[in-house]
Amino acid sequence: MGKLHRVESTGVMTVALNHLVPQKDSLNLEPEEMWNLLGGLEGVQRMRENGRILIALASYVERWNFDEGIIIAERMRRDGLQLRRAVTQIMLATFFGRQKMRVPFYLHEVASSYYLMRQRLLVLYETNHAGLYSRLAEAL
């Protein structure tokens, strides 16, 4: 948990829920605002790095609850794959000017994937290892 990078949880949640829970004002969140809420390129890269750690923490749960741990870890791996792909596309757009029109969609994917990974992990620890849950929730 000490290796986790600080990520603006409120910003991630705002962008993720804007994508995952459609509402009539969903289109009001502008790309520049999403970029700022997620911490720009540095924030997006931190989420990618944290994604690997979150998956490792989920895999650790397999030691005391194999059935639930393996299912949640696999879901998180798939979320992590989407997260890494979206970050790669954002980096390509940023450095090479490719597909800049798609960046807002990639930002939604990054935030949604990271948010789901975070939530899955917190629920997994809350139900399986309450002793570590509070430390994990604080770190995330």
Long-range contacts (C-beta under 8 A, 24 or more apart in sequence): 1-53, 1-57, 1-135, 1-136, 1-139, 2-139, 3-53, 4-50, 4-53, 4-139, 4-140, 5-46, 5-49, 5-50, 6-46, 7-39, 7-43, 7-46, 7-47, 7-50, 7-114, 7-140, 8-37, 8-38, 8-39, 8-43, 9-118, 9-140, 10-37, 11-36, 11-37, 11-38, 11-39, 11-43, 11-111, 12-37, 12-38, 12-47, 12-111, 12-114, 12-115, 12-118, 13-115, 15-107, 15-108, 15-111, 15-112, 16-108, 16-111, 16-112, 16-114, 16-115, 16-116, 17-115, 18-108, 19-108, 19-109, 19-111, 19-112, 20-112, 20-115, 20-116, 31-103, 31-104, 31-107, 34-104, 34-107, 34-108, 34-111, 35-103, 35-107, 38-107, 38-110, 38-111, 41-90, 41-91, 41-94, 44-87, 44-90, 44-107, 44-110, 45-87, 45-91, 47-83, 47-87, 47-110, 47-111, 47-114, 48-83, 48-84, 48-87, 48-110, 50-114, 51-79, 51-80, 51-83, 51-84, 51-113, 51-114, 51-117, 52-80, 54-80, 54-117, 54-118, 54-121, 55-80, 55-117, 57-121, 57-125, 57-136, 58-120, 58-121, 58-124, 61-124, 61-125, 61-128, 61-129, 64-128, 64-129, 65-128, 68-124, 68-127, 68-128, 69-124, 69-128, 72-120, 72-121, 72-123, 72-124, 75-116, 75-120, 76-116, 76-117, 76-120, 76-121, 79-113, 79-114, 79-116, 79-117, 79-120, 80-113, 80-117, 82-109, 82-113, 83-109, 83-110, 83-113, 83-114, 83-117, 85-109, 86-110, 86-113
